[in-house]
Amino acid sequence: MKVAILFDGASAFATTPDLAILGTVDAVADSLAAEGNEIVRVPAHPDAAWVAELRAARVDLVFNLCEGIDGVAALEPPVISVLELLGLPYTGSSSWTTSLTLRKHIVNAALERAGLPIPPFALVRRGSAVPSVGFPAICKPAAEDASIGVEQRSVVRTTRALTQRVHAMLERWDEVIVQRYIDGREVNVGLLGDAALPIAEIDFARMPKGMWRIVSYRSKWEEGCNEDLGSAPVCPARLPAGAASQLRKIALSAWRITGGAGYGRVDLRIDERGKPWILEVNANPDISPDAGLARMARVAGIEYGALVRRVCELALQRSRGESTADRWAMAQRLSGAAPAAEAPELFAIVAE
């Protein structure tokens, strides 16, 4: 099959998060090419020439790794909208879901209305008052991903510190979300199709004393720094069976409410009383070989090639029906690759 890999064309010239996409593009391309698929790499630029390139390529599937254009996260949903208008099968969630989950205050409101546990939050715009949601509180850009704008000083204890931090952030971003900081364990529930992967945890045991236990921009992107070393991923997380089951149910509920498809991740905190709280629904998480989703898949017995293959199968199944997904699996058999259904899988870990 012919697969286009779509990514932000500015990645080759940008810094850390955008640059990391290029490694993911290589990993996905290598996995699919190894199974006999024809690969076309399509960088997306503001001039929209990529649209004509996609149409001319006549691909069977678009593996969507585009998280915006020129590093602008707000342009991620419109890119998916173009794929939908062109009628091209693509991996991952829809433009609607991606737009919803990118706007933190909107997805929080939707999940809270559905009865899911969301820490108290408020949206602040330029010129508006800074409301209190209780302390400690954490301040984040309302529509960014990859922990952009999240620093140690994002967590505040007083009204004065909150006001100062929000005003400083509003010099760069139009909207800031203020949310109650939940102290406790942080866990990630990876999702593949309609099932949950083994739960992972961020181990903050080595976080230096006096520092907030958060996954900041530095912890994600500055390898070897104290915040990176102090936020180590562990999978599987050590959780009682009942707690793990509850976390999976909450994550799957959030995924279904937001219309997630293909693959995703839900991040949660467990407070000192054992109550889980949803922090974020990520409809387009990092799918590189060393990222959390691939790590969770490996624990479930799914190697990276099988993960990429399954993501493609799910996309084709959603867009064209089971017969096309069957053709994809058949193509892999003809190329000598085991279809995903024959690989060790996560599907023993079914939503309860």
KEKE-3310 file (N, C-alpha, C; in steps of 0.2 Angstrom, whole numbers, plus 5000, padded with zeros to 4 digits):
npx = (5004:5002:5008:5006:5016:5013:5018:5024:5031:5040:5048:5061:5068:5065:5065:5067:5053:5047:5057:5059:5049:5054:5062:5052:5045:5054:5055:5042:5041:5051:5046:5035:5039:5047:5038:5035:5028:5024:5032:5028:5034:5027:5029:5021:5017:5014:5011:5002:5005:5007:4994:4991:5001:4998:4986:4991:4999:4991:4988:4985:4983:4985:4997:4996:5006:5006:5007:5003:5007:5021:5025:5014:5002:4988:4984:4984:4971:4964:4972:4969:4956:4957:4961:4950:4941:4947:4944:4953:4959:4965:4977:4973:4964:4949:4946:4937:4938:4952:4952:4944:4951:4963:4959:4960:4951:4939:4937:4939:4927:4917:4920:4918:4904:4899:4901:4913:4929:4936:4949:4945:4944:4948:4946:4957:4957:4966:4964:4954:4948:4957:4952:4950:4954:4957:4971:4987:4989:4989:4996:4993:4996:4981:4979:4990:5002:5013:5019:5022:5025:5024:5031:5042:5038:5025:5017:5008:5006:4999:4988:4993:5005:4999:4992:5003:5009:5000:4998:5010:5011:5001:5006:5012:5003:4986:4976:4974:4974:4969:4971:4966:4980:4984:4991:5000:5001:5005:4998:4997:4986:4986:4979:4972:4963:4948:4952:4962:4979:4993:4994:5004:5016:5022:5036:5041:5050:5064:5064:5071:5071:5059:5055:5041:5031:5029:5026:5035:5040:5054:5057:5052:5059:5073:5085:5092:5092:5088:5074:5070:5077:5070:5057:5053:5047:5037:5033:5024:5013:5013:4999:4984:4972:4959:4960:4967:4958:4947:4954:4956:4943:4938:4947:4944:4931:4932:4939:4929:4919:4925:4927:4938:4949:4958:4972:4978:4980:4977:4980:4981:4979:4981:4975:4979:4969:4966:4958:4955:4959:4956:4969:4972:4967:4974:4974:4983:4996:5014:5021:5033:5047:5052:5044:5030:5018:5022:5030:5021:5013:5023:5024:5012:5015:5016:5026:5035:5033:5022:5013:5012:5007:4995:4989:4987:4978:4967:4964:4960:4950:4940:4938:4935:4928:4927:4932:4942:4951:4954:4960:4972:4978:4980:4989:5000:5002:5006:5017:5025:5024:5018:5001:4993:4984:4989:4999:5006:4995:4986:4973:4969:4967:4954:4942:4933)
npy = (4994:5012:5024:5040:5050:5063:5078:5093:5105:5114:5108:5104:5115:5120:5120:5109:5101:5101:5097:5084:5077:5073:5062:5053:5053:5046:5034:5028:5028:5019:5007:5004:5003:4992:4982:4982:4992:5007:5023:5040:5055:5069:5086:5098:5115:5133:5138:5129:5120:5107:5101:5099:5090:5079:5075:5072:5062:5051:5042:5028:5029:5041:5044:5053:5064:5077:5091:5104:5119:5127:5126:5130:5126:5128:5126:5113:5105:5111:5106:5092:5093:5097:5084:5077:5084:5081:5067:5058:5043:5043:5042:5042:5054:5064:5080:5087:5081:5083:5097:5100:5094:5101:5113:5117:5121:5120:5106:5102:5107:5100:5086:5087:5091:5079:5071:5067:5066:5082:5093:5109:5123:5138:5150:5162:5178:5191:5206:5202:5198:5188:5173:5164:5147:5140:5134:5124:5131:5128:5135:5136:5138:5139:5133:5124:5111:5097:5101:5114:5130:5126:5127:5126:5137:5138:5133:5140:5147:5158:5172:5183:5178:5170:5180:5187:5177:5174:5186:5187:5176:5180:5189:5182:5172:5171:5166:5159:5144:5142:5130:5120:5113:5096:5086:5072:5055:5053:5046:5038:5033:5024:5022:5012:5010:5004:5000:4999:5001:4994:5003:5017:5026:5042:5043:5052:5051:5055:5069:5084:5091:5103:5106:5106:5093:5090:5087:5096:5107:5107:5095:5086:5089:5093:5083:5074:5084:5091:5090:5082:5070:5068:5064:5051:5039:5024:5008:4993:5003:5002:4997:4994:4981:4985:4999:5001:4997:5006:5018:5014:5014:5027:5034:5028:5032:5046:5046:5041:5051:5062:5058:5051:5043:5029:5030:5036:5046:5047:5057:5057:5061:5055:5058:5061:5054:5044:5047:5048:5061:5069:5075:5078:5075:5068:5068:5066:5059:5058:5046:5040:5028:5027:5034:5036:5030:5019:5013:5008:5000:4990:4983:4977:4968:4971:4975:4989:4989:4982:4990:5002:4996:4992:5004:5009:5000:5002:5015:5013:5004:5012:5022:5016:5004:4987:4978:4985:4986:4973:4971:4978:4970:4958:4963:4964:4951:4946:4953:4947:4950:4948:4950:4962:4956:4944:4946:4947:4955:4969:4966:4958:4966:4973:4985:4987)
npz = (5000:4998:5007:5014:5024:5035:5041:5051:5041:5046:5055:5052:5054:5067:5085:5099:5103:5090:5082:5086:5080:5068:5070:5073:5062:5054:5061:5059:5045:5042:5049:5041:5028:5029:5029:5016:5011:5001:5004:5006:5010:5017:5020:5028:5024:5026:5013:5008:4997:5000:5000:4987:4984:4991:4985:4972:4974:4976:4987:4998:5012:5025:5036:5050:5057:5059:5069:5068:5059:5055:5068:5075:5085:5085:5072:5069:5070:5058:5048:5048:5045:5031:5026:5029:5020:5008:5008:5012:5020:5036:5050:5068:5078:5074:5066:5074:5087:5089:5089:5100:5111:5111:5116:5132:5142:5137:5134:5147:5153:5146:5150:5163:5164:5160:5171:5175:5184:5187:5191:5199:5189:5179:5165:5159:5151:5142:5151:5159:5175:5187:5193:5208:5211:5221:5231:5231:5215:5197:5182:5165:5147:5137:5126:5121:5118:5122:5134:5133:5140:5153:5168:5183:5190:5187:5196:5209:5226:5232:5231:5226:5219:5210:5202:5197:5189:5180:5173:5167:5159:5150:5142:5132:5128:5122:5130:5146:5157:5173:5186:5199:5208:5209:5221:5221:5215:5197:5183:5167:5155:5141:5125:5113:5099:5105:5117:5133:5136:5146:5162:5164:5175:5181:5189:5203:5212:5213:5211:5214:5231:5236:5224:5212:5209:5194:5176:5167:5154:5153:5159:5149:5138:5140:5141:5154:5163:5180:5182:5172:5176:5188:5185:5181:5169:5172:5169:5169:5180:5198:5205:5214:5209:5208:5208:5196:5187:5189:5184:5171:5167:5168:5160:5147:5146:5145:5133:5124:5126:5121:5108:5103:5092:5085:5092:5108:5123:5141:5154:5171:5189:5205:5220:5238:5245:5237:5226:5209:5196:5181:5171:5158:5141:5128:5111:5101:5104:5107:5096:5095:5095:5108:5116:5128:5124:5115:5124:5133:5125:5122:5134:5134:5125:5112:5099:5091:5077:5076:5083:5075:5063:5068:5071:5058:5053:5061:5056:5043:5044:5051:5041:5029:5031:5036:5026:5019:5029:5031:5018:5020:5030:5023:5013:5021:5025:5012:5010:5019:5033:5049:5052:5063:5071:5074:5082:5098:5109:5116:5119:5128:5139:5142:5141:5156)
capx = (5000:5005:5006:5009:5017:5012:5021:5025:5037:5045:5051:5068:5071:5063:5068:5066:5047:5045:5062:5058:5044:5057:5064:5046:5043:5059:5053:5036:5043:5055:5042:5030:5043:5050:5033:5033:5023:5028:5031:5029:5035:5024:5030:5016:5020:5009:5008:4997:5007:5006:4988:4991:5006:4994:4981:4994:5002:4986:4990:4979:4982:4989:4999:4996:5010:5007:5005:5002:5011:5026:5025:5008:4997:4981:4983:4983:4964:4963:4976:4965:4950:4959:4962:4943:4938:4949:4942:4958:4960:4971:4977:4972:4957:4946:4948:4933:4941:4958:4951:4941:4956:4968:4957:4959:4945:4933:4937:4937:4920:4913:4921:4915:4897:4898:4902:4920:4932:4941:4951:4943:4948:4945:4950:4958:4959:4968:4959:4949:4950:4960:4948:4954:4952:4960:4978:4991:4986:4994:4994:4995:4993:4975:4979:4996:5003:5020:5021:5024:5023:5023:5037:5041:5035:5018:5013:5008:5003:4996:4984:4998:5009:4994:4991:5009:5011:4995:4999:5016:5009:4996:5010:5014:4997:4980:4972:4978:4969:4971:4968:4969:4985:4983:4997:4999:5004:5003:4998:4995:4982:4987:4973:4973:4957:4944:4955:4967:4986:4995:4995:5011:5016:5028:5039:5044:5054:5070:5063:5074:5067:5057:5052:5035:5031:5025:5029:5037:5044:5061:5057:5051:5063:5080:5087:5098:5092:5086:5067:5070:5079:5065:5051:5055:5042:5038:5027:5017:5012:5011:4992:4979:4968:4953:4962:4969:4951:4944:4957:4954:4936:4938:4951:4940:4925:4934:4941:4923:4916:4929:4927:4944:4950:4965:4977:4978:4982:4973:4984:4977:4982:4978:4976:4981:4964:4965:4953:4958:4957:4959:4973:4972:4966:4979:4972:4988:5002:5020:5021:5040:5048:5054:5039:5026:5013:5026:5032:5015:5012:5028:5022:5006:5017:5015:5032:5034:5031:5015:5009:5011:5003:4988:4986:4985:4972:4961:4962:4957:4943:4936:4937:4932:4925:4931:4935:4948:4956:4956:4965:4978:4981:4982:4995:5005:5004:5009:5024:5029:5024:5012:4996:4993:4979:4992:5005:5004:4991:4983:4966:4967:4966:4948:4938:4928)
capy = (5000:5018:5028:5047:5053:5070:5082:5100:5106:5118:5104:5103:5121:5122:5117:5103:5097:5100:5093:5077:5074:5071:5056:5049:5051:5041:5027:5026:5026:5013:5002:5003:5001:4986:4978:4982:4998:5013:5028:5047:5060:5076:5091:5104:5122:5138:5139:5123:5115:5100:5098:5097:5085:5073:5073:5070:5055:5045:5037:5024:5031:5046:5043:5060:5066:5084:5094:5111:5121:5132:5126:5133:5120:5129:5124:5105:5103:5113:5101:5086:5095:5096:5077:5075:5086:5077:5061:5053:5040:5046:5039:5046:5057:5068:5087:5089:5079:5087:5104:5100:5092:5106:5119:5113:5123:5117:5099:5101:5108:5094:5080:5089:5090:5072:5068:5064:5071:5087:5098:5115:5127:5144:5152:5169:5181:5198:5211:5199:5196:5182:5170:5159:5140:5136:5133:5127:5131:5128:5140:5133:5140:5136:5129:5121:5104:5096:5104:5121:5135:5123:5127:5125:5143:5138:5132:5145:5146:5164:5176:5188:5174:5168:5186:5189:5172:5174:5192:5186:5172:5183:5193:5178:5168:5175:5163:5155:5141:5141:5124:5117:5108:5090:5083:5064:5051:5054:5040:5039:5027:5024:5019:5009:5008:5005:4996:5002:4998:4994:5010:5019:5031:5046:5042:5059:5050:5058:5076:5088:5093:5109:5107:5104:5086:5091:5086:5102:5108:5105:5087:5082:5091:5094:5076:5074:5090:5088:5089:5075:5064:5068:5062:5045:5035:5017:5004:4995:5006:4997:4999:4988:4979:4989:5006:5001:4996:5012:5022:5013:5016:5034:5036:5026:5036:5052:5045:5041:5057:5067:5055:5049:5037:5026:5030:5042:5045:5051:5058:5058:5062:5051:5062:5057:5050:5039:5049:5050:5067:5069:5081:5080:5070:5069:5065:5065:5059:5056:5039:5038:5021:5028:5038:5033:5025:5013:5009:5004:4994:4984:4980:4973:4963:4974:4978:4995:4988:4980:4996:5006:4993:4992:5011:5010:4996:5006:5021:5011:5001:5018:5026:5012:4998:4981:4975:4988:4984:4966:4971:4980:4964:4954:4966:4963:4944:4945:4955:4943:4953:4946:4955:4964:4952:4938:4948:4948:4961:4972:4966:4955:4971:4976:4990:4983)
capz = (5000:4997:5013:5015:5031:5035:5047:5050:5037:5049:5060:5051:5056:5073:5091:5102:5101:5083:5079:5088:5075:5062:5072:5073:5054:5051:5064:5056:5038:5042:5050:5036:5022:5031:5027:5009:5009:4998:5008:5003:5015:5015:5024:5028:5025:5025:5006:5006:4992:5003:4998:4980:4984:4993:4980:4966:4976:4976:4993:5001:5019:5027:5043:5052:5062:5059:5075:5067:5054:5057:5075:5078:5087:5083:5065:5069:5068:5051:5044:5048:5041:5024:5025:5028:5014:5002:5008:5013:5026:5040:5057:5073:5079:5069:5067:5079:5093:5090:5091:5107:5116:5111:5120:5139:5146:5134:5136:5154:5154:5143:5154:5170:5163:5159:5177:5176:5189:5184:5196:5198:5184:5176:5160:5160:5145:5144:5153:5164:5182:5189:5198:5212:5211:5227:5231:5226:5208:5191:5176:5159:5141:5137:5119:5119:5120:5123:5140:5132:5145:5160:5172:5190:5193:5185:5202:5214:5232:5234:5226:5222:5214:5204:5197:5193:5184:5174:5169:5163:5153:5145:5137:5126:5126:5123:5135:5151:5161:5180:5188:5206:5208:5213:5223:5222:5209:5191:5179:5160:5152:5134:5122:5106:5097:5111:5123:5136:5137:5153:5164:5166:5180:5182:5196:5205:5218:5212:5210:5220:5236:5235:5217:5211:5205:5188:5170:5164:5147:5154:5160:5143:5132:5142:5143:5159:5168:5186:5181:5168:5180:5193:5182:5176:5167:5175:5166:5172:5187:5203:5207:5216:5203:5208:5206:5189:5184:5189:5180:5164:5165:5168:5154:5142:5146:5143:5126:5121:5126:5116:5101:5101:5088:5084:5098:5112:5130:5146:5160:5178:5195:5211:5226:5244:5247:5232:5221:5202:5193:5174:5169:5150:5136:5122:5105:5096:5108:5104:5095:5093:5098:5115:5120:5133:5121:5113:5130:5136:5120:5123:5140:5132:5120:5105:5097:5088:5071:5076:5085:5069:5059:5071:5070:5051:5052:5064:5052:5037:5046:5052:5035:5023:5033:5038:5020:5018:5034:5029:5013:5023:5034:5018:5010:5026:5024:5006:5011:5024:5039:5053:5054:5070:5075:5076:5086:5105:5109:5122:5119:5135:5143:5139:5145:5160)
cpx = (5004:5003:5010:5010:5017:5014:5023:5031:5042:5049:5059:5072:5069:5067:5065:5059:5046:5051:5062:5053:5048:5060:5058:5044:5048:5057:5047:5037:5046:5051:5038:5034:5046:5045:5031:5029:5027:5026:5032:5029:5032:5025:5024:5018:5014:5006:5003:4999:5007:4999:4988:4996:5002:4989:4985:4997:4997:4987:4983:4978:4987:4991:5000:5000:5011:5003:5004:5006:5015:5026:5019:5003:4990:4979:4983:4976:4963:4966:4972:4958:4951:4959:4954:4940:4940:4947:4947:4958:4966:4971:4975:4965:4955:4948:4944:4936:4948:4957:4948:4947:4961:4966:4955:4953:4939:4932:4936:4930:4915:4914:4917:4907:4895:4899:4909:4924:4938:4942:4947:4947:4944:4949:4951:4961:4962:4963:4954:4952:4953:4957:4953:4950:4954:4968:4981:4987:4991:4992:4997:4992:4986:4974:4986:4997:5011:5023:5024:5021:5022:5030:5036:5037:5028:5014:5014:5004:4998:4992:4989:5002:5005:4993:4997:5010:5006:4996:5005:5015:5005:5000:5012:5008:4991:4975:4976:4973:4973:4967:4971:4974:4984:4989:4995:5003:5001:5003:4995:4992:4983:4981:4974:4967:4952:4946:4961:4974:4987:4996:5002:5011:5023:5030:5043:5049:5061:5070:5066:5069:5066:5055:5046:5035:5026:5029:5030:5040:5051:5061:5056:5056:5071:5082:5093:5097:5088:5078:5066:5071:5074:5058:5051:5049:5043:5031:5028:5018:5010:5004:4988:4975:4962:4954:4963:4962:4947:4947:4956:4947:4935:4941:4947:4933:4927:4936:4934:4919:4919:4929:4933:4944:4957:4969:4977:4980:4978:4978:4980:4982:4978:4980:4978:4976:4962:4960:4957:4955:4960:4962:4972:4970:4970:4977:4977:4995:5008:5020:5028:5041:5050:5049:5034:5021:5016:5028:5026:5013:5017:5026:5016:5008:5017:5022:5030:5031:5023:5010:5007:5006:4995:4985:4983:4979:4966:4959:4958:4950:4938:4933:4933:4928:4930:4935:4941:4953:4959:4961:4972:4982:4983:4988:5001:5007:5008:5016:5028:5028:5018:5007:4995:4989:4983:4998:5002:5001:4989:4976:4964:4965:4960:4945:4933:4921)
cpy = (5006:5022:5035:5048:5060:5073:5089:5101:5110:5114:5104:5110:5124:5119:5111:5099:5096:5096:5086:5073:5071:5064:5051:5048:5046:5034:5024:5024:5020:5006:5000:5001:4994:4980:4978:4988:5003:5019:5035:5051:5067:5081:5096:5110:5127:5139:5134:5119:5108:5097:5095:5090:5078:5071:5070:5063:5049:5040:5033:5026:5037:5045:5050:5061:5074:5087:5101:5113:5127:5132:5128:5128:5122:5127:5116:5103:5105:5108:5095:5088:5095:5089:5075:5077:5083:5070:5055:5050:5042:5043:5045:5049:5062:5076:5090:5087:5082:5094:5104:5099:5097:5112:5116:5115:5120:5110:5097:5102:5102:5088:5081:5088:5083:5068:5065:5069:5075:5092:5105:5120:5133:5146:5160:5172:5188:5203:5209:5198:5189:5178:5165:5152:5136:5135:5127:5127:5131:5132:5137:5137:5136:5132:5127:5114:5103:5099:5111:5126:5132:5123:5126:5131:5143:5136:5137:5144:5152:5167:5180:5184:5172:5174:5187:5184:5173:5180:5191:5182:5175:5188:5189:5174:5173:5173:5159:5151:5140:5135:5122:5112:5102:5087:5076:5061:5053:5048:5042:5032:5028:5020:5018:5006:5009:5001:5000:4998:4998:5001:5011:5025:5035:5046:5049:5058:5054:5066:5079:5091:5101:5111:5103:5097:5087:5089:5092:5102:5105:5097:5083:5083:5092:5088:5077:5080:5087:5087:5083:5069:5063:5066:5056:5041:5027:5014:4997:4998:5001:5000:4993:4987:4984:4996:5006:5001:5002:5017:5021:5015:5023:5037:5034:5030:5043:5052:5045:5047:5062:5064:5053:5043:5035:5025:5037:5041:5050:5051:5060:5059:5058:5055:5058:5053:5045:5041:5051:5057:5067:5076:5083:5074:5072:5065:5063:5064:5057:5048:5037:5031:5022:5032:5033:5028:5019:5009:5005:4998:4988:4980:4975:4968:4965:4978:4984:4994:4986:4986:5000:5003:4993:4999:5012:5006:4999:5012:5018:5008:5007:5021:5022:5006:4992:4978:4978:4986:4977:4966:4973:4974:4959:4956:4964:4956:4943:4947:4952:4945:4950:4951:4956:4959:4946:4940:4948:4955:4963:4970:4961:4960:4975:4980:4986:4987)
cpz = (5000:5003:5013:5023:5031:5041:5045:5047:5040:5054:5059:5053:5063:5079:5094:5101:5094:5079:5080:5083:5070:5064:5072:5066:5052:5054:5060:5049:5038:5044:5045:5030:5023:5029:5020:5007:5006:5002:5004:5009:5013:5020:5023:5029:5024:5018:5004:5000:4994:5001:4991:4979:4986:4988:4974:4968:4976:4981:4995:5009:5020:5035:5046:5058:5062:5065:5075:5061:5056:5065:5079:5079:5085:5076:5064:5067:5061:5046:5043:5044:5034:5022:5024:5022:5008:5002:5009:5019:5030:5047:5062:5073:5074:5071:5073:5086:5094:5093:5098:5112:5117:5116:5127:5142:5143:5135:5143:5156:5151:5147:5161:5169:5162:5166:5179:5181:5186:5190:5194:5193:5182:5170:5161:5153:5147:5145:5158:5170:5183:5194:5202:5211:5217:5226:5234:5219:5203:5185:5170:5153:5140:5130:5117:5121:5121:5129:5139:5137:5152:5163:5179:5193:5190:5191:5207:5220:5235:5229:5222:5217:5208:5199:5193:5188:5178:5170:5164:5157:5148:5140:5131:5124:5127:5129:5140:5155:5168:5183:5195:5205:5212:5215:5224:5216:5202:5186:5172:5158:5144:5131:5115:5104:5103:5117:5126:5137:5144:5155:5166:5172:5179:5189:5198:5211:5218:5211:5216:5225:5235:5228:5216:5207:5199:5182:5166:5157:5148:5155:5154:5138:5133:5145:5148:5164:5174:5186:5177:5172:5186:5191:5178:5175:5170:5172:5167:5179:5192:5206:5209:5210:5203:5206:5199:5185:5183:5185:5173:5162:5164:5161:5147:5141:5143:5135:5122:5120:5121:5109:5099:5097:5087:5090:5102:5119:5135:5152:5166:5184:5200:5217:5232:5247:5242:5226:5215:5200:5186:5173:5162:5146:5130:5116:5100:5100:5104:5103:5092:5097:5106:5119:5124:5130:5118:5119:5133:5131:5121:5129:5139:5127:5113:5103:5093:5081:5071:5078:5079:5064:5061:5070:5063:5050:5055:5059:5046:5039:5047:5046:5029:5025:5033:5032:5018:5023:5033:5023:5015:5026:5028:5014:5015:5026:5018:5006:5016:5031:5043:5054:5061:5074:5077:5080:5093:5106:5116:5123:5125:5140:5141:5144:5149:5161)
residu = (MET:LYS:VAL:ALA:ILE:LEU:PHE:ASP:GLY:ALA:SER:ALA:PHE:ALA:THR:THR:PRO:ASP:LEU:ALA:ILE:LEU:GLY:THR:VAL:ASP:ALA:VAL:ALA:ASP:SER:LEU:ALA:ALA:GLU:GLY:ASN:GLU:ILE:VAL:ARG:VAL:PRO:ALA:HIS:PRO:ASP:ALA:ALA:TRP:VAL:ALA:GLU:LEU:ARG:ALA:ALA:ARG:VAL:ASP:LEU:VAL:PHE:ASN:LEU:CYS:GLU:GLY:ILE:ASP:GLY:VAL:ALA:ALA:LEU:GLU:PRO:PRO:VAL:ILE:SER:VAL:LEU:GLU:LEU:LEU:GLY:LEU:PRO:TYR:THR:GLY:SER:SER:SER:TRP:THR:THR:SER:LEU:THR:LEU:ARG:LYS:HIS:ILE:VAL:ASN:ALA:ALA:LEU:GLU:ARG:ALA:GLY:LEU:PRO:ILE:PRO:PRO:PHE:ALA:LEU:VAL:ARG:ARG:GLY:SER:ALA:VAL:PRO:SER:VAL:GLY:PHE:PRO:ALA:ILE:CYS:LYS:PRO:ALA:ALA:GLU:ASP:ALA:SER:ILE:GLY:VAL:GLU:GLN:ARG:SER:VAL:VAL:ARG:THR:THR:ARG:ALA:LEU:THR:GLN:ARG:VAL:HIS:ALA:MET:LEU:GLU:ARG:TRP:ASP:GLU:VAL:ILE:VAL:GLN:ARG:TYR:ILE:ASP:GLY:ARG:GLU:VAL:ASN:VAL:GLY:LEU:LEU:GLY:ASP:ALA:ALA:LEU:PRO:ILE:ALA:GLU:ILE:ASP:PHE:ALA:ARG:MET:PRO:LYS:GLY:MET:TRP:ARG:ILE:VAL:SER:TYR:ARG:SER:LYS:TRP:GLU:GLU:GLY:CYS:ASN:GLU:ASP:LEU:GLY:SER:ALA:PRO:VAL:CYS:PRO:ALA:ARG:LEU:PRO:ALA:GLY:ALA:ALA:SER:GLN:LEU:ARG:LYS:ILE:ALA:LEU:SER:ALA:TRP:ARG:ILE:THR:GLY:GLY:ALA:GLY:TYR:GLY:ARG:VAL:ASP:LEU:ARG:ILE:ASP:GLU:ARG:GLY:LYS:PRO:TRP:ILE:LEU:GLU:VAL:ASN:ALA:ASN:PRO:ASP:ILE:SER:PRO:ASP:ALA:GLY:LEU:ALA:ARG:MET:ALA:ARG:VAL:ALA:GLY:ILE:GLU:TYR:GLY:ALA:LEU:VAL:ARG:ARG:VAL:CYS:GLU:LEU:ALA:LEU:GLN:ARG:SER:ARG:GLY:GLU:SER:THR:ALA:ASP:ARG:TRP:ALA:MET:ALA:GLN:ARG:LEU:SER:GLY:ALA:ALA:PRO:ALA:ALA:GLU:ALA:PRO:GLU:LEU:PHE:ALA:ILE:VAL:ALA:GLU)
# end
